[in-house]
Amino acid sequence: MQKFKMRSPDMTQDNIAKIRELFPNCVTEAHSEVGEVTLRVDFDLLRQELSSVLVEGAQERYRLDWPGKRQALLTANAPIAKTLRPCREESVDFDTTKNLYIEGDNLDALKLLQESYLGKVKMIYIDPPYNTGNDFIYEDDFAEDIGEYFRKSNQKDGEGNRLVLNSEANGRFHSDWLTMMYSRIRLARNLLRDDGVIFISCDDHEIHNMRKICDEIFGEKSIISSSFVLSNPRGRQSDTYIATVHDSLLIYSKNINSLNVNGMLLTKEERSDFNLIDNDGEAYRLLGLRQRGAASKRSDRPDMYFPIYVCPITQAITLNKIEGWHEVFPKKSDGSDGRWMWGKEKCLKDHSLLVARLIERRNEYDIFVKDFLNKSGTERTRKHKSVWNSKGYNNQAGTQEVKAIFNADVMSFPKSKQLLIDICNMGSSKNDIILDFFSGSATTAHAVMQLNAEDGGNRRFIMVQLPELCDEKSEAFKAGYTTIAEIGKERIRRAGKKIKEDNPLTTQNLDTGFRVLKVDSSCMEDVYYTPDQIDQKQLSLFADNIKADRRDKPEDLLYQVLIDWGVELHLPIKPETIQGKKVFFVDENALAACFDSGINESFVQKLAKHKPLRAVFRDAGFASDAARINAEQIFKQLSPQTEVKVI
Ligand SMILES: C[S@@+](CC[C@H](N)C(=O)[O-])C[C@H]1O[C@@H](n2cnc3c(N)ncnc32)[C@H](O)[C@@H]1O
């Protein structure tokens, strides 16, 4: 029976597969360092294929480089033997919710999500440490020489992992931050849908570097905007010369040709411009038909300079000359010849939208176009501008929002909820998945729930947050929160409850729950770390390949299987009892899992009749060797489409 590999995907092998697609002759089989035969790239051949465009050695080239970049690539590509362990006690509506809260290092989390969410996330928002000189950054296992630097200042998070103060005195101040961001953004890109988009908050400390690494990872043509968010309108008084009023917001597409983003809904003030009502009750405003601004002269488009005739009694409009009707030409305010916005053909086709009005101060007619508020029943939007300017985006609003939820200042510099609502509105539609892997106090989750409550959407969120310890002197610690992850989870609980209380009629089906999954070591004993590589003889040397503390935790095993099989982690799970054994049905029949012992033929027959697409058992769970061998045969007969595996 087939076994799981029980480790996150090896991205290097994925890259080799991509090279193979383009240059099949350059991928060959060769011995690895440990004597295994694996796919390898024949660089000599690849070099020949590309010989005229190679840059090699010390040759000058345009790129951003730093000590640790190569290591960051290796870090991103290397597989890990970890898992996500569900935590029911800390979750809300565990069985039914489609939202995830992942606690742990986001590098691990992004690796563990690679197969289940590859190309499925529509929008990512991140607000990483800005590298101000006071930020703790997570020390991946990449440093060539941690030594002195590491001893300078470090703290451990809830799991004993390393968070290091990245002060400007660190000789690798920018390099360490870049290394941390580069591997994570590379992994995040894989998760985006082809029409997906990533928003990255940043400030002047690293915006230039962030833009460079995003240009490299997404391609420089994929940038949508490097926008400013007016987050501190009074200006930062601690600045020496110019008081900073903004944060930066970088926006990149996965694929600019497939990108799909929404415009901004109009404000009340903007809607009030549409103050006329037509016969069908639709609100509209009038826009002049004469072209304004650039290319508005007659000589720019001579074919768009023609008379329009207006009836002096009814104000009807025609392009044909009628005696006694007023002849109207596009005249600029200085009396020179202008041009219409539309040509003759368009005027004839959309004749019903044209309106004539007598301009009394000039005692002459002008022509206008009806511009409706809503078009074909969909609400009108406008393009976002590169300066995001709204009272609601103020950083202070973010601080006040968190304070109102907790009655204490438990989070430094949370983003404002309104900013995240507008970002989610731009980057996602009603059924999309939204990921934030530096989630802090979970403002993004709050915004997703609020937006769903407002527009009836079913957007789902995935939050990732390190259990970073709260300083013992902080208000958060005094209020009883030992980690930032605890703050994030509690905010979602409280915010979800409040949104439902405030909107009882429209939020009955609103999903304010979340499944808590915690990054942890693999459920498998280290010797079984990659069970697909172990043969039967070796296997029989060990009584059980599952760690002792996980044997009685079937849900832990289930999640390890879901991750390995690339099944989405938010799908509904229904436990059932069949012949006294616990079986988990994931998304009805997407997967059936039984990790109990004593599995015999009659149980397998019963299970096979459910015809699941996938079935999984414990290798040591079969009553006998015969039962194990027969299980495969039983599925072949009763449910041939089922893929059967063991852990
Ligand atoms: C600037 S804060 C985000 C604030 C958030 N936007 C909000 O509104 O509350 C960055 C967060 O990323 C977290 N973080 C830093 N390194 C991380 C890592 N390697 N994995 C997961 N989270 C991390 C920090 O603990 C911090 O809470």
The ligand as a Gaussian input file, in Angstrom:
#p B3LYP/6-31G(d) Opt

LIG

0 1
 C        3.484000      44.701000      12.212000
 S        2.779000      43.355000      12.987000
 C        1.270000      43.100000      12.123000
 C        0.161000      43.908000      12.697000
 C       -1.172000      43.577000      12.104000
 N       -1.288000      44.031000      10.740000
 C       -2.279000      44.169000      12.936000
 O       -3.071000      44.949000      12.401000
 O       -2.360000      43.866000      14.120000
 C        3.760000      42.014000      12.416000
 C        3.428000      40.720000      13.107000
 O        4.137000      39.678000      12.465000
 C        4.504000      38.733000      13.449000
 N        5.632000      37.950000      12.941000
 C        6.930000      38.321000      12.829000
 N        7.674000      37.319000      12.330000
 C        6.823000      36.285000      12.102000
 C        6.996000      34.966000      11.604000
 N        8.181000      34.519000      11.225000
 N        5.917000      34.173000      11.506000
 C        4.678000      34.627000      11.882000
 N        4.465000      35.864000      12.383000
 C        5.518000      36.693000      12.495000
 C        4.858000      39.561000      14.661000
 O        4.688000      38.787000      15.826000
 C        3.836000      40.691000      14.564000
 O        2.721000      40.409000      15.350000

